[in-house]
Amino acid sequence: MGQPVLEHFAQSGLAHQLKERTVARIGVGRAGTRPTTASLLGFRMDHAAACDAVREALDPDFPRQLGCTMELRTQARDRDEYLLRPALGRLLRPEDRTWLNRSVRGCDVLVAVGDGLSSAAVKAQAPRLVPALLQALRDEGISAVAGPVFVHGARVGVMNDLGEATQARAVALLVGERPGLSTAESLSVYMGFEPREGKSDADRNLLSNIHATGIPPEEAARTAASWIAAMLRQGLSGVAFKP
């Protein structure tokens, strides 16, 4: 796109309209061959926020404040191992899986919260999303709901271990998304019918972009609950599921 076209784009008012509707970097301009100082500083600030969100640890009291009934850990021993060996974040520690198995059995839905790749997202969205989701599930007529439980060092695949341990008919995992340069506070809800060993991403459904400029937590809760209710009725989830 040449400079005259860019100037026309900025002067037409279209750039302003688009900026009002998205946090994407649109029409930021340039100074010669370089970005403007303002856009460069903004980029660096957003990059720093994304790095902090990946590394920052949650307050030890956060799961209790969220109302979690249990705290579980995956086989990733620390944050470095979690980032370098993703497979370990998909498996509960054996002792935690045994504890969960003894504590929760045969529920319709298990609600779990995981720190994932953004503790900032969990801190920002989970306090509103968790109670809204529990209420929305009740509104859907689903009474046998367990949790929420908190999973430290969670990857999405830990749903299989959660499902195996509890024999839950469905699992909803609220987890922090990988931070981007538009926001570091985006949460996702992964849902699956009878997640068990061997299930893959093709067997799960995802509701993403839950954050201040995306889907509001209360709206996300209603949508997730309606999907889960449909999964229980249809007996499936994933690519074959139709909400």
C-alpha positions as CSV (number, residue, x, y, z in Angstrom):
1,M,0.0,0.0,0.0
2,G,1.7,3.3,-1.1
3,Q,1.9,6.4,0.9
4,P,-0.8,8.3,-1.1
5,V,-3.2,5.5,-0.5
6,L,-2.4,5.5,3.2
7,E,-3.0,9.2,3.4
8,H,-6.4,8.9,1.7
9,F,-7.3,6.0,4.1
10,A,-6.5,8.2,7.1
11,Q,-8.3,11.3,5.8
12,S,-11.4,9.4,4.7
13,G,-12.5,8.8,8.3
14,L,-12.5,5.0,7.6
15,A,-9.4,4.5,9.8
16,H,-11.2,6.2,12.7
17,Q,-14.3,4.1,12.3
18,L,-12.2,0.9,12.2
19,K,-10.2,1.9,15.3
20,E,-13.5,2.3,17.2
21,R,-14.4,-1.3,16.5
22,T,-11.1,-3.1,17.0
23,V,-8.0,-3.1,19.1
24,A,-5.9,-4.2,16.1
25,R,-3.2,-1.8,14.9
26,I,-4.8,0.0,12.0
27,G,-3.5,3.1,10.3
28,V,-0.8,3.7,12.8
29,G,1.3,5.7,10.3
30,R,5.0,6.0,10.1
31,A,7.9,8.4,10.2
32,G,9.9,7.8,7.1
33,T,10.7,4.1,7.0
34,R,10.1,3.7,10.8
35,P,7.0,3.5,13.0
36,T,6.0,6.6,14.8
37,T,7.3,7.0,18.4
38,A,3.8,6.6,19.8
39,S,3.1,3.4,18.0
40,L,6.5,1.9,18.8
41,L,6.1,2.7,22.5
42,G,2.6,1.2,22.5
43,F,3.9,-1.9,20.8
44,R,6.7,-2.3,23.4
45,M,4.2,-1.7,26.3
46,D,1.8,-4.4,25.0
47,H,4.7,-6.8,24.4
48,A,5.9,-6.3,28.0
49,A,2.3,-6.9,29.3
50,A,2.2,-10.2,27.3
51,C,5.5,-11.3,28.7
52,D,4.4,-10.4,32.3
53,A,1.1,-12.3,31.9
54,V,2.9,-15.5,30.9
55,R,5.4,-15.3,33.8
56,E,3.4,-13.7,36.6
57,A,2.2,-16.0,39.3
58,L,-1.3,-15.8,40.9
59,D,-1.7,-14.8,44.5
60,P,-1.8,-18.0,46.6
61,D,-5.1,-16.9,48.0
62,F,-6.8,-16.4,44.6
63,P,-8.3,-20.0,44.2
64,R,-9.8,-19.7,47.7
65,Q,-11.2,-16.2,46.9
66,L,-12.7,-17.6,43.7
67,G,-14.5,-20.3,45.7
68,C,-12.6,-23.2,44.4
69,T,-13.2,-26.4,46.4
70,M,-9.8,-28.0,45.5
71,E,-6.4,-27.0,44.2
72,L,-4.7,-29.5,41.9
73,R,-1.4,-29.4,40.1
74,T,-0.1,-30.8,36.9
75,Q,3.1,-32.6,36.4
76,A,4.9,-29.4,35.4
77,R,7.0,-28.6,38.6
78,D,7.5,-24.9,37.9
79,R,6.7,-22.2,35.3
80,D,9.9,-22.9,33.2
81,E,9.0,-26.6,32.9
82,Y,5.4,-25.7,32.1
83,L,6.6,-23.5,29.2
84,L,9.3,-25.8,27.9
85,R,7.4,-29.2,28.3
86,P,3.8,-28.6,27.4
87,A,2.9,-32.3,27.7
88,L,3.4,-32.1,31.5
89,G,0.7,-29.5,31.8
90,R,-1.8,-32.0,30.3
91,L,-1.4,-34.5,33.1
92,L,-2.3,-34.2,36.8
93,R,0.2,-35.3,39.4
94,P,-0.7,-38.9,40.3
95,E,-1.5,-38.0,43.9
96,D,-3.8,-35.1,42.8
97,R,-5.6,-37.3,40.4
98,T,-6.2,-39.9,43.1
99,W,-7.4,-37.1,45.5
100,L,-9.8,-35.8,42.8
101,N,-11.0,-39.4,42.1
102,R,-11.9,-39.9,45.8
103,S,-13.5,-36.5,46.2
104,V,-15.7,-36.1,43.0
105,R,-17.4,-38.9,41.2
106,G,-20.2,-39.1,38.6
107,C,-21.2,-35.5,38.2
108,D,-22.9,-34.1,35.1
109,V,-20.5,-31.2,34.8
110,L,-17.1,-30.5,36.4
111,V,-16.1,-26.8,36.3
112,A,-12.3,-26.2,36.5
113,V,-10.2,-23.1,36.3
114,G,-6.6,-23.2,35.1
115,D,-3.9,-20.5,35.1
116,G,-2.9,-21.4,31.5
117,L,-0.7,-19.0,29.6
118,S,-2.0,-15.9,31.2
119,S,-2.5,-15.4,34.9
120,A,-3.6,-11.9,34.1
121,A,-6.6,-13.2,32.2
122,V,-7.7,-15.5,35.0
123,K,-7.4,-12.7,37.6
124,A,-9.3,-10.3,35.4
125,Q,-12.2,-12.5,34.1
126,A,-12.6,-15.5,36.4
127,P,-14.2,-13.7,39.4
128,R,-17.1,-12.6,37.2
129,L,-17.2,-15.6,34.9
130,V,-17.2,-18.5,37.5
131,P,-20.3,-17.4,39.4
132,A,-22.1,-16.5,36.2
133,L,-21.4,-19.9,34.7
134,L,-22.5,-21.8,37.8
135,Q,-25.8,-19.8,37.8
136,A,-26.2,-20.3,34.0
137,L,-25.8,-24.0,34.4
138,R,-28.5,-24.0,37.1
139,D,-30.7,-22.0,34.8
140,E,-30.2,-24.7,32.2
141,G,-31.5,-27.3,34.7
142,I,-28.1,-28.9,35.3
143,S,-27.9,-29.6,39.0
144,A,-25.1,-32.1,39.4
145,V,-22.3,-29.6,39.0
146,A,-18.9,-30.2,40.8
147,G,-16.3,-27.6,41.5
148,P,-14.9,-25.2,40.7
149,V,-11.6,-26.8,41.1
150,F,-8.3,-24.9,40.4
151,V,-5.5,-26.5,38.3
152,H,-2.1,-25.0,38.6
153,G,0.1,-25.3,35.5
154,A,-2.8,-26.3,33.3
155,R,-2.9,-27.0,29.6
156,V,-6.1,-27.7,27.8
157,G,-5.4,-31.4,27.5
158,V,-5.7,-31.7,31.3
159,M,-9.4,-32.0,30.7
160,N,-8.9,-35.7,29.8
161,D,-7.4,-36.4,33.3
162,L,-10.1,-34.4,35.0
163,G,-12.8,-36.3,33.1
164,E,-11.1,-39.7,33.8
165,A,-10.7,-39.0,37.5
166,T,-14.3,-37.8,38.1
167,Q,-16.2,-39.7,35.3
168,A,-17.9,-36.3,34.7
169,R,-20.2,-36.3,31.7
170,A,-18.8,-32.9,30.7
171,V,-15.9,-30.7,31.7
172,A,-15.7,-26.9,31.4
173,L,-12.1,-25.6,31.7
174,L,-11.7,-21.8,32.1
175,V,-8.1,-21.1,31.1
176,G,-5.9,-18.0,30.3
177,E,-5.2,-17.6,26.6
178,R,-1.7,-17.1,25.2
179,P,-1.3,-13.3,25.5
180,G,-1.3,-11.2,22.3
181,L,-0.4,-7.7,21.5
182,S,-3.9,-6.5,21.7
183,T,-4.7,-7.8,25.2
184,A,-3.1,-10.0,27.8
185,E,-6.3,-10.6,29.7
186,S,-8.3,-12.9,27.4
187,L,-9.8,-16.0,28.9
188,S,-11.2,-19.1,27.1
189,V,-13.8,-21.7,28.1
190,Y,-13.0,-25.2,26.7
191,M,-15.9,-27.7,26.9
192,G,-16.0,-31.4,26.2
193,F,-18.4,-34.3,26.5
194,E,-16.9,-37.2,28.4
195,P,-13.3,-36.1,28.1
196,R,-11.2,-39.2,28.6
197,E,-7.8,-40.6,27.7
198,G,-7.2,-40.3,23.9
199,K,-9.6,-37.4,23.3
200,S,-8.1,-34.6,21.2
201,D,-8.8,-31.0,20.3
202,A,-11.2,-32.3,17.7
203,D,-13.4,-33.6,20.6
204,R,-13.6,-30.2,22.3
205,N,-15.4,-26.9,21.7
206,L,-14.0,-23.4,22.5
207,L,-15.5,-20.1,23.5
208,S,-12.6,-17.6,23.4
209,N,-11.9,-13.8,23.6
210,I,-13.6,-13.2,26.9
211,H,-12.2,-9.9,28.0
212,A,-13.0,-6.2,28.4
213,T,-13.2,-5.4,24.6
214,G,-14.3,-8.9,23.6
215,I,-17.1,-11.1,25.0
216,P,-18.4,-10.0,28.4
217,P,-18.1,-12.8,31.1
218,E,-21.8,-12.9,31.7
219,E,-22.6,-13.4,28.0
220,A,-19.9,-16.0,27.8
221,A,-21.3,-17.8,30.8
222,R,-24.8,-18.0,29.2
223,T,-23.4,-19.3,25.9
224,A,-21.1,-21.8,27.5
225,A,-24.0,-23.2,29.7
226,S,-26.3,-23.5,26.7
227,W,-23.6,-25.4,24.8
228,I,-22.9,-27.7,27.7
229,A,-26.6,-28.5,28.1
230,A,-26.7,-29.3,24.3
231,M,-23.7,-31.6,24.7
232,L,-25.4,-33.5,27.4
233,R,-28.5,-33.9,25.3
234,Q,-26.7,-34.9,22.1
235,G,-24.1,-37.0,23.9
236,L,-21.1,-35.5,21.9
237,S,-18.9,-32.5,21.5
238,G,-16.2,-31.4,19.1
239,V,-16.4,-31.1,15.3
240,A,-19.7,-33.1,15.2
241,F,-21.4,-30.9,17.8
242,K,-24.1,-28.4,16.7
243,P,-25.1,-25.9,19.4
